[in-house]
Amino acid sequence: MNEDLSMVFKALGHPRRLKIVRRLMDRIHACCEVNQQENCCLEEPTCDFSELTEELGIQKATLSLDLKELRHAGIVQTIKDGRKVAIQINPELLEKLHTFFEVSIDQNTRNRMSELVNE
């Protein structure tokens, strides 16, 4: 799992790719707010390739290269419908990242860590 995630972090290491992922995540949150459902958004919300180029103000060739990196790392998925290409966040990867970052620290440990930082 760590090897897979190292590819994810490498792909997210460029500010433009982070911006692309943030925009796709914003689409998920907007969908949830509109539909008022907790799990409505990980299956359907997508961005059209052309929409992303306009919204982010980047050229199609640049977006294409960035999406190639994000797809290779498993961060996004593309869905082709004729000539139209839609992009969405990979929900399985979100679960892996959630598990990776989920850390349970009790209050005593937090207090001790704060003391160490402030020394």
C-alpha distances in whole Angstrom, upper triangle without the diagonal:
4,5,5,6,9,10,11,12,14,16,17,18,22,24,25,22,21,24,24,21,23,26,23,22,26,27,25,27,30,29,29,32,34,33,33,30,27,25,27,25,21,23,26,26,26,28,30,29,33,33,30,32,35,33,31,34,32,33,32,31,29,27,27,25,23,22,21,18,17,17,15,12,12,14,17,19,23,25,28,32,34,35,33,29,27,24,22,18,16,16,12,11,13,12,8,10,13,11,9,13,15,16,20,22,26,29,30,27,27,31,30,28,30,33,31,30,34,36
4,5,5,6,9,10,10,12,14,15,16,20,22,24,20,20,23,23,20,22,25,24,23,26,27,26,27,31,31,30,33,35,35,34,32,28,26,29,26,23,25,28,28,27,29,31,30,33,33,30,32,34,33,30,33,31,33,32,31,28,27,26,24,22,22,21,18,17,17,16,12,13,15,18,20,24,27,30,33,36,36,34,30,28,25,23,19,17,18,15,12,14,14,10,10,13,11,9,12,14,16,19,21,25,28,29,25,25,29,28,25,28,30,28,28,31,33
4,5,5,7,9,10,11,13,15,15,19,22,23,20,20,23,23,20,23,26,24,23,27,28,27,29,32,32,31,34,36,36,36,33,30,28,30,28,24,26,28,28,27,28,30,29,32,32,29,31,34,32,30,32,30,31,30,28,26,25,24,22,20,20,19,16,15,16,13,11,12,14,17,20,23,26,29,32,35,34,33,29,27,24,23,20,17,18,16,13,16,16,12,13,16,15,12,15,18,19,23,25,29,31,32,29,29,32,31,28,31,33,31,30,34,35
4,5,5,7,9,10,11,13,15,17,20,21,17,18,21,20,17,20,23,21,20,24,25,23,25,29,28,28,31,33,33,33,30,27,25,27,24,21,22,25,24,24,25,27,26,29,29,26,28,31,29,27,30,28,29,27,26,24,23,22,20,18,17,16,13,12,12,10,7,9,11,14,16,19,22,25,29,31,31,29,25,24,20,19,16,14,15,12,10,13,13,10,11,14,13,11,14,17,19,23,25,29,32,33,30,29,33,33,30,32,35,33,32,35,37
4,5,5,6,8,10,10,12,15,18,19,16,15,19,18,15,18,21,19,18,22,23,22,23,26,27,26,29,31,31,31,29,26,24,25,23,20,22,24,23,23,24,26,25,28,28,25,27,29,28,26,28,27,28,27,26,24,22,22,20,17,17,17,13,12,13,12,8,9,10,14,16,20,23,26,29,32,31,29,26,24,20,18,15,13,14,12,9,11,12,8,8,11,11,9,11,14,16,20,22,26,29,30,27,26,30,29,26,28,31,29,28,32,33
4,5,5,6,9,10,10,14,17,18,15,15,19,19,16,19,22,21,20,24,25,24,26,29,29,29,32,34,34,34,32,29,27,29,26,23,25,27,26,25,26,27,26,29,29,26,27,30,28,26,28,26,27,27,25,23,22,22,19,17,17,16,13,13,14,12,9,11,12,15,18,21,25,28,31,33,33,31,27,26,22,20,17,16,18,16,12,14,15,12,11,15,15,11,13,17,18,22,24,28,30,31,28,27,30,30,26,28,31,29,27,31,33
4,6,5,6,9,10,12,16,16,13,14,17,17,15,18,20,19,19,23,24,23,25,28,28,29,31,33,33,34,32,29,27,28,25,22,23,25,24,23,23,25,23,26,26,23,24,27,26,24,26,24,24,23,22,20,19,18,16,14,14,13,9,9,11,8,5,9,10,13,15,18,22,24,28,30,29,28,24,23,19,18,15,14,17,15,12,14,16,13,12,16,16,14,16,19,21,25,27,31,33,34,31,30,34,33,30,32,34,32,31,34,36
4,5,5,6,9,11,14,14,11,11,14,14,11,14,17,16,15,19,20,19,21,24,24,25,27,29,29,30,28,25,23,24,21,19,20,22,21,20,20,22,21,24,24,20,22,25,23,21,24,22,23,22,21,19,17,17,15,13,12,12,9,8,10,9,5,7,7,10,13,17,20,23,26,29,28,26,22,20,17,15,12,12,14,13,9,11,13,11,9,13,14,12,13,17,19,23,25,29,31,33,29,28,32,32,28,30,33,31,29,33,35
4,5,5,6,9,12,13,11,10,14,14,12,14,17,17,16,19,21,21,22,25,26,26,28,30,31,31,29,27,25,26,23,21,23,25,23,22,22,24,23,26,25,22,23,26,24,21,24,22,24,23,22,19,18,19,17,14,14,15,11,10,13,12,9,11,10,13,17,20,23,26,29,32,31,28,25,23,19,18,15,15,16,16,12,13,15,12,10,14,15,12,13,16,18,22,24,27,29,31,27,26,29,29,26,27,30,28,26,29,31
4,5,5,8,11,13,10,11,14,15,13,16,19,18,18,21,23,23,25,27,28,29,31,33,33,34,32,30,28,29,26,23,25,26,25,23,23,24,22,25,25,22,22,25,24,21,23,21,22,22,20,17,17,17,14,12,13,13,9,10,12,11,8,12,11,14,17,20,23,26,29,31,30,28,24,23,20,19,16,16,19,18,14,16,18,16,14,17,18,16,16,20,22,26,27,31,33,34,30,29,32,32,28,30,33,30,28,32,33
4,5,7,10,10,7,9,12,11,10,13,16,15,16,19,20,20,22,25,25,26,29,30,31,32,30,28,26,27,23,21,23,23,22,20,19,21,19,21,21,18,19,22,21,18,20,18,19,18,17,14,13,14,11,9,10,10,6,6,9,9,7,10,9,11,14,16,20,22,26,28,26,24,21,20,16,16,14,14,17,17,13,15,17,16,14,17,19,17,17,21,23,27,29,32,34,36,33,31,34,34,31,32,35,33,31,34,36
4,6,7,9,6,5,9,10,8,10,13,13,14,16,18,18,20,22,23,24,26,28,29,29,28,26,25,25,22,20,22,23,21,19,18,20,19,21,21,17,18,21,19,16,19,17,19,19,18,15,14,15,13,10,11,12,9,8,11,12,9,11,9,11,15,17,21,24,27,29,27,25,21,20,16,15,13,14,16,17,13,13,16,15,13,16,18,16,15,19,21,25,26,30,31,33,30,28,32,32,28,29,32,31,28,31,33
4,7,9,8,7,11,12,12,13,16,17,17,19,21,22,23,25,27,27,29,31,32,33,32,29,28,29,25,23,26,26,24,23,22,23,21,23,23,19,20,22,21,17,19,18,20,20,19,16,15,17,14,11,13,14,11,11,14,14,12,14,13,15,19,21,24,27,30,32,30,28,24,23,19,19,17,18,20,20,16,17,20,18,15,18,20,17,17,21,22,26,27,31,32,34,30,29,31,31,28,28,31,29,27,30,32
4,6,5,6,9,10,11,12,14,16,17,18,20,22,23,24,26,27,29,31,32,33,32,30,29,29,26,24,26,26,24,22,20,21,19,21,21,17,17,19,18,14,16,14,16,17,16,12,12,14,12,9,12,13,10,11,14,15,13,16,14,15,18,20,24,26,29,30,28,26,23,22,18,18,17,19,21,22,18,19,22,20,18,21,23,21,20,24,26,29,30,34,35,36,33,31,34,34,31,31,34,32,29,32,34
4,6,5,6,9,10,10,12,14,15,16,19,20,21,22,24,26,27,28,30,31,31,29,28,28,25,24,26,26,23,21,19,20,19,20,19,15,15,17,15,12,14,13,15,17,17,13,13,15,14,11,13,15,13,13,16,17,16,18,15,16,19,21,24,26,29,31,28,26,23,21,18,18,17,19,21,23,19,19,22,22,19,21,24,22,21,24,26,29,30,34,34,36,33,31,33,34,30,30,33,32,29,31,34
4,5,5,6,9,10,11,13,14,15,17,19,20,21,23,25,26,27,29,30,30,28,27,27,23,22,24,24,21,18,16,17,15,16,16,12,12,14,12,9,11,9,12,13,13,10,9,12,11,8,10,13,12,11,15,16,15,17,14,14,17,18,21,23,26,27,25,22,20,18,16,16,16,18,21,22,19,19,23,22,20,22,25,23,23,26,28,31,33,36,37,39,36,34,37,37,34,34,37,35,32,35,37
4,5,5,6,8,10,11,12,14,16,17,19,20,21,23,25,26,27,28,28,26,25,25,21,20,21,21,18,16,15,16,14,16,16,12,12,15,14,11,13,11,13,14,14,10,9,11,10,6,8,10,9,8,11,13,12,13,10,11,14,15,19,21,24,25,23,21,18,16,13,13,12,15,17,19,16,16,20,19,17,19,22,20,20,23,26,29,31,34,36,38,35,33,36,36,33,33,36,35,32,35,37
4,5,5,6,9,10,10,12,14,15,16,18,20,21,22,24,26,26,26,24,23,23,20,19,21,21,18,17,15,17,16,18,17,13,14,16,14,11,14,13,16,17,17,14,12,14,14,10,11,14,12,10,13,15,13,14,11,12,15,17,20,23,25,28,26,23,20,18,14,14,12,15,16,18,15,14,18,18,15,17,20,18,18,21,23,26,28,31,32,34,32,29,32,33,30,30,33,32,29,32,34
4,5,5,6,9,10,10,13,14,15,16,18,20,21,22,24,25,25,24,23,23,19,19,21,20,17,15,13,15,14,16,14,10,12,13,11,8,11,11,14,15,16,13,11,14,14,11,12,15,14,12,15,17,16,16,13,13,16,17,20,22,25,27,25,22,19,17,14,14,13,16,18,20,17,16,20,20,18,19,23,21,20,23,26,29,30,33,34,37,34,32,34,35,32,32,35,34,31,33,36
4,5,5,6,9,10,11,13,15,15,17,19,20,21,23,24,24,23,22,21,17,16,18,17,14,12,10,12,11,13,11,8,10,12,10,8,11,10,13,13,14,11,9,11,12,8,9,12,12,9,12,15,14,14,11,10,13,13,16,18,21,23,21,18,15,13,10,10,10,13,16,18,16,15,19,19,17,19,22,22,21,24,27,30,32,35,36,38,36,34,37,38,34,34,38,37,34,36,39
4,5,5,6,9,10,11,13,14,15,17,19,20,21,22,22,20,19,18,15,14,16,16,13,12,11,13,13,15,14,11,13,15,13,11,15,14,16,16,17,15,12,14,14,10,10,13,12,9,11,14,12,12,8,8,11,13,16,19,21,24,23,19,16,14,10,9,7,10,12,15,12,11,15,16,14,15,19,18,18,20,23,26,28,32,33,35,33,31,34,35,32,32,35,35,32,35,37
4,5,5,6,9,10,10,12,14,15,16,18,20,21,20,19,18,18,15,14,17,17,13,13,12,15,15,17,14,11,14,15,12,11,14,15,18,18,20,17,14,17,17,13,13,16,15,12,15,18,16,15,12,12,15,16,19,22,24,26,25,22,19,16,13,11,10,13,14,17,14,13,16,17,15,16,19,19,18,20,23,26,27,30,31,34,32,29,32,34,30,30,34,33,31,33,36
4,5,5,6,9,10,11,13,15,15,17,18,20,20,19,18,17,14,14,16,15,11,10,9,12,12,13,11,8,11,12,9,8,12,13,16,16,18,16,13,15,17,14,13,16,16,13,16,19,18,17,13,12,14,15,17,19,21,24,22,19,16,13,11,10,10,14,15,18,16,15,18,20,18,19,22,22,21,23,26,29,31,34,34,37,35,33,36,37,34,34,37,37,34,36,39
4,5,5,7,9,10,11,13,15,16,17,18,18,17,16,15,11,11,13,12,8,7,7,10,11,13,11,9,12,14,11,11,15,15,17,17,19,17,13,15,17,13,12,15,15,12,13,17,16,14,11,9,11,12,14,17,19,21,20,17,14,11,8,6,7,10,12,15,14,12,16,17,16,17,20,21,20,22,25,28,30,33,34,37,35,33,36,38,35,35,38,38,35,38,41
4,5,5,6,9,10,11,13,14,15,16,16,14,14,13,10,10,13,12,9,10,10,14,15,17,15,13,16,17,14,14,18,18,21,20,22,20,17,18,19,16,15,18,17,14,15,18,17,15,11,11,13,15,17,20,22,25,24,20,18,14,11,9,7,10,11,14,13,10,14,16,14,14,18,18,17,19,22,25,27,30,31,34,32,30,33,34,32,32,35,35,33,35,38
4,5,5,6,9,10,11,12,14,15,15,14,15,14,11,12,14,13,10,11,10,14,16,17,14,12,16,16,12,13,17,18,21,21,23,21,18,20,21,18,17,20,20,17,18,22,20,19,15,14,16,17,19,21,23,26,25,21,19,15,13,11,11,14,14,17,16,14,17,19,17,17,21,21,20,21,24,27,29,31,32,35,34,31,34,36,33,32,36,36,34,36,39
4,5,5,6,9,10,11,12,14,14,14,13,12,8,10,12,10,6,7,8,11,14,15,12,11,15,15,12,13,17,18,21,20,22,21,17,19,21,18,17,20,20,17,18,21,20,18,15,13,14,15,16,19,19,22,22,18,16,12,11,9,10,13,13,17,17,14,17,20,19,19,22,23,22,23,27,29,31,34,35,38,36,34,37,39,36,36,40,40,37,39,43
4,5,5,6,9,10,11,12,11,10,10,9,5,7,9,9,6,8,10,14,16,18,15,14,18,19,16,17,20,21,24,23,25,23,20,21,23,20,18,21,21,17,18,21,20,17,14,13,14,15,16,19,20,24,24,20,18,14,12,9,9,11,11,14,14,12,14,17,16,16,19,21,20,21,24,26,29,31,32,36,34,32,35,37,34,34,38,38,36,38,42
4,5,5,6,9,10,10,10,10,10,10,7,10,13,12,9,12,13,17,19,20,17,16,20,20,17,18,21,23,25,25,27,25,22,24,26,22,21,24,24,20,21,24,22,20,17,16,18,19,20,23,24,27,27,23,21,17,15,13,12,15,13,17,17,14,16,19,17,16,20,21,20,20,23,25,27,30,30,34,33,30,33,35,33,32,36,37,34,36,40
4,5,5,6,9,10,11,11,12,11,9,12,14,12,9,11,12,16,18,19,16,16,19,18,15,17,21,22,25,24,27,26,22,24,26,23,22,25,25,22,23,26,25,23,19,18,19,20,20,23,23,26,26,22,20,17,16,14,14,17,16,20,20,17,19,22,21,20,24,25,24,24,27,29,31,33,34,37,36,33,36,39,36,36,39,40,37,39,43
4,5,5,6,8,9,10,10,7,6,9,11,9,7,10,12,15,18,19,16,17,20,20,17,19,23,24,26,25,28,27,23,25,27,24,22,25,25,22,22,26,25,22,19,17,18,18,18,21,21,24,24,21,19,16,15,13,13,16,15,18,19,17,19,22,21,20,23,25,24,25,28,29,32,34,35,39,37,35,38,40,38,38,41,42,40,42,45
4,6,5,5,6,6,8,6,6,9,11,11,10,13,15,18,21,23,20,20,23,23,20,22,25,27,29,28,31,29,26,27,29,26,24,27,27,23,24,27,26,23,20,19,19,21,21,24,24,27,28,24,22,19,17,15,14,16,14,18,19,16,17,21,20,18,22,24,23,22,26,27,29,31,32,36,35,33,35,38,36,36,39,40,38,40,43
4,6,5,7,9,11,10,10,13,15,14,12,15,17,20,23,24,21,21,24,23,20,22,26,27,30,30,32,31,27,29,31,28,26,30,30,26,27,30,28,26,23,22,23,24,24,26,26,30,30,26,25,21,20,17,17,20,18,21,22,19,20,24,23,21,24,26,25,24,27,28,30,32,33,36,36,33,36,38,36,36,39,40,38,40,43
4,6,8,11,12,10,10,14,15,13,12,15,16,19,22,23,20,20,24,23,20,23,26,28,30,29,32,31,28,29,32,29,27,30,31,27,28,31,30,27,24,23,23,23,23,25,25,28,28,24,24,20,20,18,18,21,19,23,24,21,23,26,25,24,27,29,28,28,31,32,34,36,36,40,39,37,39,42,40,39,43,44,42,43,47
4,5,9,10,7,9,12,13,12,11,15,17,20,23,24,21,22,26,25,23,25,28,30,32,31,34,33,29,30,33,30,28,31,31,27,27,31,30,27,24,22,22,23,22,25,24,28,28,25,24,20,20,18,18,20,18,21,23,20,21,25,25,23,26,28,28,27,30,31,34,35,36,40,39,37,40,42,41,40,44,45,43,45,48
4,7,9,8,10,13,15,14,14,18,20,23,26,27,24,25,28,28,25,27,30,32,34,33,36,35,31,33,34,32,29,32,32,29,29,32,31,28,25,24,24,25,25,28,28,31,32,28,27,23,22,20,20,21,19,22,23,20,21,25,24,22,25,27,26,25,28,29,31,33,33,37,37,34,37,40,38,38,41,43,41,42,46
4,6,5,8,11,12,13,13,17,20,23,26,28,25,25,29,28,26,27,31,32,34,33,36,34,31,32,34,31,28,31,31,27,27,30,29,26,23,22,22,24,23,26,26,30,31,27,26,22,21,18,18,19,16,19,21,18,18,22,22,20,22,25,24,23,26,27,30,31,32,36,35,34,36,39,37,37,41,42,40,42,45
4,6,8,10,12,13,13,17,20,23,26,28,25,25,28,29,26,27,31,32,34,33,35,33,30,31,32,29,27,29,29,25,25,28,26,23,21,21,21,23,23,26,27,31,31,28,26,22,21,17,16,17,14,16,18,15,15,19,18,16,19,21,21,19,22,23,26,28,29,33,32,30,33,36,34,34,38,38,37,39,42
4,6,7,8,10,11,15,18,21,24,26,24,24,27,28,25,26,30,31,33,31,33,32,28,29,30,27,25,27,27,23,23,26,24,21,19,18,18,20,20,23,24,28,29,26,23,20,18,15,14,14,11,13,15,13,13,17,17,15,17,20,20,19,23,24,27,29,31,34,33,32,35,37,35,36,39,40,38,40,44
4,6,7,8,9,12,16,19,22,24,21,22,25,26,23,25,28,29,31,29,32,31,27,27,29,27,24,26,27,23,23,26,24,21,19,18,17,19,18,21,21,25,26,23,21,18,17,14,14,14,12,15,17,15,15,19,19,18,20,23,23,23,26,27,30,32,34,37,36,35,38,40,38,38,42,42,41,43,46
4,6,6,6,9,12,16,19,21,18,18,22,23,20,21,25,26,27,26,28,27,23,24,26,23,20,23,23,20,19,23,21,18,16,14,14,16,16,19,20,23,24,20,18,15,13,10,10,11,9,13,14,12,14,17,17,16,19,21,21,21,25,27,30,32,33,37,35,34,37,39,37,37,41,41,39,41,44
4,6,7,9,13,16,18,21,19,18,22,23,21,22,25,25,27,25,27,26,22,22,24,21,18,21,21,17,17,20,18,15,13,12,12,14,14,18,19,23,23,20,17,14,12,9,8,8,6,9,11,9,11,14,15,14,17,19,19,20,23,25,28,31,33,36,34,33,36,38,36,36,40,40,38,41,44
4,7,9,13,15,18,20,19,19,22,24,22,23,26,26,27,25,27,26,23,22,24,22,19,21,22,18,17,20,19,16,14,12,11,13,12,15,16,20,21,18,16,13,12,9,9,9,8,11,13,12,13,16,17,17,19,22,22,23,27,29,32,34,36,40,38,36,40,42,39,40,44,43,42,44,47
4,6,10,12,15,18,16,16,20,21,19,21,24,24,25,23,25,25,21,21,24,22,18,21,22,19,17,21,21,17,16,13,12,12,11,14,14,18,19,15,14,10,10,8,10,11,11,14,16,15,17,19,20,20,23,24,25,25,29,31,34,37,39,42,40,39,42,44,41,42,45,45,43,46,49
4,7,10,13,15,13,13,17,18,16,17,21,21,23,21,23,22,19,19,22,20,17,19,20,17,17,20,20,17,15,12,11,12,11,14,15,18,18,15,13,9,9,7,9,11,11,15,16,14,17,20,19,20,23,24,24,25,29,31,34,36,38,41,39,37,41,42,40,40,44,44,41,44,47
4,7,9,12,10,10,14,15,14,15,18,18,19,17,20,19,15,16,18,17,14,16,18,15,14,18,18,16,13,10,9,9,9,11,12,15,15,12,9,6,5,5,8,11,12,15,16,15,18,20,20,21,24,25,25,26,30,33,35,38,40,43,41,39,42,44,41,41,45,44,42,45,48
4,6,8,7,7,10,11,10,12,14,15,16,14,17,16,13,14,16,15,12,15,17,14,14,18,19,17,14,11,11,10,10,12,13,15,14,11,8,5,5,7,10,13,15,18,18,17,21,22,22,23,26,26,26,28,32,34,37,40,41,44,42,40,43,45,42,42,45,45,42,45,48
4,5,5,6,9,10,10,12,14,14,14,12,15,15,12,12,16,15,12,15,18,16,15,19,20,18,16,13,12,10,9,10,11,12,11,7,6,4,6,9,13,15,18,21,20,20,24,25,25,26,29,29,30,32,35,38,40,43,45,48,46,43,46,48,45,45,49,48,45,48,51
4,5,5,7,9,10,11,12,11,11,8,11,12,8,9,12,12,10,12,15,14,14,17,18,17,16,12,12,9,10,10,12,13,11,8,6,6,7,10,13,16,19,21,21,21,24,25,25,27,30,30,30,32,35,38,41,44,45,48,46,44,47,48,45,45,48,48,45,47,50
4,5,5,6,9,10,10,10,10,8,11,12,10,11,14,14,13,15,18,17,17,20,22,21,19,16,16,13,14,13,14,14,11,9,8,9,10,14,17,20,22,25,24,24,28,29,28,30,33,33,33,35,38,41,43,47,48,50,48,46,49,50,47,47,50,50,47,49,52
4,6,5,6,8,10,11,11,10,14,14,11,13,16,15,14,17,19,17,18,21,22,21,19,16,16,14,14,15,15,16,14,11,10,9,10,13,15,19,21,24,23,23,26,28,27,28,31,31,31,33,36,39,41,44,45,48,46,43,46,48,45,44,48,48,45,47,50
4,5,5,6,8,8,10,9,12,11,8,11,13,12,11,14,16,14,15,19,19,19,16,13,14,13,14,15,16,18,16,13,11,10,9,11,13,17,19,22,21,21,24,25,24,25,29,28,28,30,34,36,39,42,43,45,43,41,44,45,42,41,45,44,41,44,47
4,6,5,6,5,6,6,9,9,7,10,12,11,11,15,16,15,17,20,21,21,18,16,17,15,17,17,18,19,16,14,12,12,12,14,17,20,23,25,24,24,27,28,26,28,31,31,31,33,36,39,41,44,45,48,45,43,46,47,44,43,47,46,43,45,48
4,6,5,7,8,9,13,12,11,13,16,15,15,18,20,19,20,23,24,24,21,19,19,18,19,19,20,21,18,15,14,14,14,17,19,22,25,28,26,26,29,30,29,30,33,33,32,35,38,41,42,45,46,49,47,44,47,48,45,44,48,47,44,46,49
4,6,8,11,12,15,14,11,15,17,15,15,19,20,18,20,23,23,23,20,17,19,18,19,20,21,22,20,17,16,14,14,15,17,21,23,26,24,23,27,28,26,27,31,31,30,32,35,37,39,42,43,45,43,41,43,45,41,41,44,44,41,42,46
4,6,9,10,13,11,9,13,14,12,13,17,17,16,18,21,21,21,18,17,18,18,20,21,22,24,21,18,16,15,14,15,17,20,22,25,23,22,26,27,25,26,30,29,28,31,33,36,38,41,41,44,42,39,42,43,39,39,42,42,38,40,43
4,7,9,12,10,10,13,15,14,15,18,19,18,20,23,23,24,21,19,21,20,22,22,24,24,21,19,18,17,17,19,20,23,26,28,26,26,30,30,28,30,33,32,31,34,37,40,41,44,45,47,45,42,45,46,42,42,45,44,41,43,46
4,7,8,7,7,10,11,11,12,15,16,16,18,20,21,22,19,18,19,18,21,21,23,23,20,18,17,17,16,18,19,22,25,27,25,25,29,29,27,29,32,31,31,34,36,40,41,44,45,47,45,42,45,46,42,42,45,44,41,43,46
4,6,5,6,9,10,11,12,14,16,16,18,20,21,22,21,19,20,18,20,20,21,21,18,17,16,16,16,19,21,23,27,29,27,27,31,31,29,32,34,33,33,36,39,42,44,47,48,50,48,45,48,49,45,45,48,47,44,46,49
4,5,5,6,9,10,10,12,14,15,16,18,20,20,19,17,17,15,17,16,18,18,15,13,12,14,14,17,19,21,25,27,25,26,29,30,28,31,34,33,33,36,39,42,44,47,49,51,48,46,49,50,46,46,50,48,45,48,50
4,6,5,6,9,10,11,13,14,15,17,19,20,19,17,18,16,18,17,20,20,16,16,14,16,15,18,20,22,26,27,25,26,30,30,28,31,34,33,33,36,39,42,44,48,49,51,48,46,49,50,46,46,50,48,45,48,50
4,5,5,6,9,10,11,12,14,16,17,19,17,16,17,16,19,19,22,22,19,18,15,16,15,18,19,21,24,26,23,24,28,27,26,29,31,30,30,33,36,39,41,45,46,48,45,43,46,46,43,43,46,44,41,44,46
4,5,5,6,8,10,10,12,14,15,16,14,13,14,13,16,16,19,19,17,15,12,13,11,14,15,17,21,23,21,21,25,25,24,26,29,28,28,31,34,37,39,43,44,46,43,41,44,45,41,42,45,44,41,43,46
4,5,5,6,9,10,10,12,14,15,14,12,13,11,14,14,17,17,15,14,11,12,11,14,15,17,21,22,20,22,25,25,24,27,29,28,29,32,35,38,41,44,46,48,45,43,46,47,43,44,47,46,43,46,48
4,5,5,7,9,10,11,13,14,14,13,14,13,16,17,20,21,18,17,14,15,14,16,16,18,22,22,20,22,25,24,23,26,28,27,28,31,34,37,39,43,45,46,43,42,45,45,41,42,45,44,41,44,46
4,5,5,6,9,10,11,12,11,11,13,13,16,17,20,22,19,18,15,14,12,14,14,15,19,20,17,19,22,21,20,23,25,24,24,28,30,34,36,39,41,43,40,38,41,42,38,39,42,40,38,40,43
4,5,5,6,8,10,10,9,8,9,9,12,14,17,19,17,15,11,11,9,11,11,13,16,17,15,17,20,20,19,22,24,23,24,27,30,33,36,39,41,43,40,38,42,42,39,40,43,41,39,42,44
4,6,5,6,9,10,10,9,10,10,13,14,18,19,17,16,13,13,11,13,13,14,18,18,16,18,21,20,20,23,25,24,25,28,31,35,37,41,42,44,41,40,43,44,40,41,44,43,40,43,46
4,5,5,6,9,9,9,11,12,16,18,21,23,21,20,16,16,13,14,13,14,17,17,15,17,20,18,18,21,23,21,22,25,28,32,34,38,39,41,38,37,40,40,37,38,41,39,37,40,42
4,5,5,6,5,6,8,10,14,16,20,22,21,19,15,14,11,11,9,10,14,14,11,13,16,15,15,18,20,19,20,23,26,29,31,35,37,39,36,35,38,38,35,36,39,38,35,38,41
4,5,5,6,5,6,8,12,14,17,19,19,17,13,13,10,10,9,9,13,13,11,14,16,16,16,19,20,20,21,24,27,31,33,37,39,41,38,37,40,41,37,39,42,40,38,42,44
4,5,8,8,9,11,15,17,20,22,21,20,17,16,13,14,13,12,15,14,12,15,18,16,16,20,21,20,22,24,27,31,33,37,39,41,38,37,41,41,37,39,42,40,38,41,43
4,6,8,10,13,16,19,23,25,24,22,19,17,14,14,11,10,13,12,10,12,15,13,13,16,17,16,18,21,24,27,30,33,36,37,34,33,37,37,33,35,38,36,35,38,40
4,6,7,11,14,17,20,23,22,21,17,15,12,11,9,7,10,9,7,10,12,11,12,15,16,15,17,20,23,26,29,33,35,37,34,33,37,37,34,36,39,37,36,39,41
4,7,10,14,17,20,23,22,20,16,14,10,9,6,5,9,9,6,8,11,11,10,13,15,15,16,19,22,25,28,31,33,36,33,32,35,36,33,34,37,36,34,37,39
4,7,10,13,16,19,19,16,12,10,7,5,4,5,9,10,9,10,13,14,13,16,18,18,19,21,25,28,31,34,36,39,36,35,38,39,36,37,40,39,37,40,43
4,7,10,13,16,16,14,10,8,6,5,6,6,9,11,11,12,15,15,16,18,20,21,22,24,28,31,34,37,39,42,39,38,41,42,39,40,44,43,41,44,46
4,6,10,12,12,10,7,6,5,6,9,9,13,14,14,16,19,19,20,22,24,24,26,28,31,34,37,40,43,45,43,41,45,46,42,43,47,46,44,47,49
4,7,10,10,8,6,5,6,8,11,11,14,16,17,18,20,22,22,24,26,27,28,30,34,36,40,43,45,47,45,44,47,48,45,46,50,49,47,50,52
4,6,7,6,5,6,9,11,15,15,18,20,20,22,24,25,26,28,30,31,32,34,37,40,43,46,48,51,49,47,51,52,49,50,53,52,50,53,56
4,6,5,6,8,11,14,17,18,20,22,23,24,27,28,29,30,32,33,35,36,40,43,46,49,51,54,51,50,53,54,51,52,56,55,53,55,58
4,5,8,11,14,17,20,21,24,25,26,28,30,31,32,34,36,37,38,40,43,46,49,52,54,57,55,53,56,58,55,55,59,58,56,58,61
4,7,10,13,17,20,21,24,26,27,28,30,31,32,34,36,37,38,40,43,46,49,52,54,57,54,52,56,57,54,54,58,57,54,57,60
4,7,10,13,17,19,21,24,24,25,28,29,29,31,33,34,35,37,40,43,46,49,51,54,51,49,53,54,51,51,55,54,51,54,57
4,7,10,14,15,18,20,20,21,24,25,25,27,30,30,31,33,37,40,42,46,47,50,48,46,49,50,47,48,51,50,48,51,54
4,7,11,12,15,18,18,18,21,23,23,24,27,28,28,30,34,36,39,42,44,47,45,43,46,47,44,45,48,48,45,48,51
4,7,9,12,15,14,15,18,19,19,21,24,24,25,27,30,33,36,39,41,43,41,39,43,44,41,41,45,44,42,44,47
4,6,9,12,12,12,15,16,16,17,20,21,22,23,27,30,33,36,37,40,38,36,40,41,38,38,42,41,39,42,45
4,6,9,8,8,11,13,12,14,17,17,18,20,23,26,29,32,34,37,34,33,36,37,34,35,39,38,36,39,41
4,6,5,7,9,10,11,13,15,16,17,19,22,25,28,31,34,36,34,33,36,37,34,35,39,38,36,39,42
4,5,5,7,9,10,11,13,14,16,16,20,23,26,29,31,34,32,31,34,35,33,34,38,37,35,38,41
4,5,5,6,9,10,11,12,15,15,19,22,25,28,31,33,31,30,34,35,32,34,37,36,35,38,41
4,5,5,6,8,10,10,12,14,17,21,24,27,29,32,29,28,32,33,30,31,35,34,32,35,38
4,5,5,6,9,10,11,12,16,18,22,25,27,30,27,26,30,31,28,29,33,32,30,33,36
4,5,5,6,9,10,10,14,17,20,23,26,28,26,25,29,30,27,29,32,32,31,34,36
4,5,5,6,9,10,13,16,19,23,25,28,25,25,28,29,26,28,31,30,29,33,35
4,5,5,6,8,12,15,18,21,24,26,23,22,26,26,24,25,29,28,26,30,32
4,5,5,6,10,12,15,19,21,24,21,20,24,25,23,24,27,27,26,29,31
4,6,5,8,11,14,18,21,23,20,20,24,24,22,24,27,27,26,29,31
4,6,8,11,14,18,21,22,19,19,23,23,20,23,26,24,24,27,29
4,6,10,12,16,18,20,17,16,20,20,18,19,23,22,21,24,26
4,7,10,13,16,18,16,15,19,20,17,19,22,22,21,25,27
4,6,10,13,14,12,12,15,16,14,16,19,19,19,22,24
4,7,10,12,10,10,14,15,14,16,18,19,19,22,24
4,7,8,6,7,10,11,10,12,15,15,16,18,20
4,6,5,6,9,10,11,13,15,16,17,19,20
4,5,5,6,9,10,10,12,14,15,16,18
4,5,5,6,9,10,11,12,14,15,17
4,5,5,6,9,10,11,12,14,15
4,5,5,6,9,10,11,12,14
4,5,5,6,9,10,11,12
4,5,5,6,9,10,11
4,5,5,6,9,10
4,5,5,6,9
4,5,5,6
4,5,5
4,6
4
